[in-house]
Structures are given as C-alpha cells and as structure tokens.
C-alpha cells in the first residue's frame, strides 16, 4: 500500500514506522508551576530527544511553562479521572503535542468503527471535545485508523504540493517527493545528501540533524563557496541567512527546481519545489548561492 500526500510518496513501511515512533509509552507534561503529586524538573535543564520533540511538539510549548515532568502511562492512569482531564486540558492550553477535536477525528475514513473509543477518550475544553492520544490510548485504535490519523497530520505539515518529475530526474534524486520514517534530518542535512556520493554517509545524513556551523563547514569540504551570483544553475546550494546565521538551505536540481525539506520531523518530506516557491517563502531572509 502506497499513499501520496501532495505528490509525496508515503509507503506502508514508513507508515508502520511512524506508528511505532509517533508516541512513546510516557508523556512529557509541561506546567507553569510545580505539581505536588508529580515529579517535575526545570524546563531550562531538560533537553528532549529528537523523537520527543516531534511526539510532543516541544517547540510550540508556551514559554510560561517552566516545569516539565516525564510521566509513564501507568503513573498517569493511576491518577483519578478528574486529575487526568485537568492535566490534559493544561497541555492543550500550553500547546503541547497533538490535540484533535472529536469532530475532525469523526470525519476520517473508518471513524465509524471507533466512535465509542474516541468518545471515551475525549475531554471538554473551550466548548469543544478534544482527544490527546497517549501510547495506551493510541494502541486501543485499529491500526488502519491510526494510519488515517498519521496521514492527516502529514497533510497539515506539508504546505506546498510537490512538483511531480519522472524518469532520469527521479533516478538521480532518490530522496525526492518522499517521506521517511525518522525524525531529525533538517533542510541542511537534505541539502548535503545531494552532495554526498558515499551511500553509507548519505544514509547517515538521513538520520542526522545538521547544525548551522556544521553545515557551513560541510559545504567547504564539498568545495562549495558563497558567491554574489543571482543565477541559479544545476547543483548549486541555496542558503538563506538571518542575522548572518543560516536558517534554510535547498539543493538546485536545475535553474527552476529545488530539492527542499521544510523541517526536521518525519512528517516533513523531501520535496521537489519550484525555486520561485521557496524563494517566496524565505523572502524575509538573505539568499546566498553557493557554487562548486
């Protein structure tokens, strides 16, 4: 079974990998104040893993939340139902993680088979009913329905429809218009993937979050240098800077098309997009074209 989301291939194997990686068997709960009945630590001293960043969308969490707790499903389920709901409402208020309205979950294919489960998991917030999945509750759902939820998330993460290109173009760029199963690889690693000839190192880059300085140093090792040119040619690397720090990069297939990755989550595909599309999206930053 192969799905396509905005022209990006999503294989059954990747969906299965997403399903296993989507939610761990514990939660990161964020609070504005320490909780007497939950062991918390300072958010300032806590570093979430790459997978945790995606599972709980940690970059979205309100800066007012100064405390974080790692809570197992068993510990959570030992709380009273009232306390569970208060915690989940707090996470929704803090913008932590994925939260779905009951209405949107009802609208997915196969939803008629899981209405009773969703109803049991829902809680009230702002005059609507919401569901926040945890590993224990996620596993209550049939896998076919879980796949529908994951595909809905992917649709939300992909802003632009990829340009479909066949033949030699696809053969030369295997990581194009495709989702992968791992969190971590960002726009910088995606650009470097297209410069790397060694398959082992290329595979490593599909799992790596490349830092800004590391990216610029890597461009040098591939004999790429910044230019003042405004003309894009095949194999150029386009780099956007804000306050002299690289904030985005993409690889030029030719003068019209780029291989682009818009984020570091598994829900961000490697895309073929028009240069004009990406330039427009990053118009607030300064573009520098690197050439070999």
Order of alpha helices (4+ residues) and beta strands (2+ residues): beta-beta-alpha-beta-beta-alpha-beta-alpha-alpha-beta-alpha-alpha-beta-beta-alpha-alpha-alpha-alpha-alpha-alpha-beta-beta-beta-beta-beta-alpha-beta
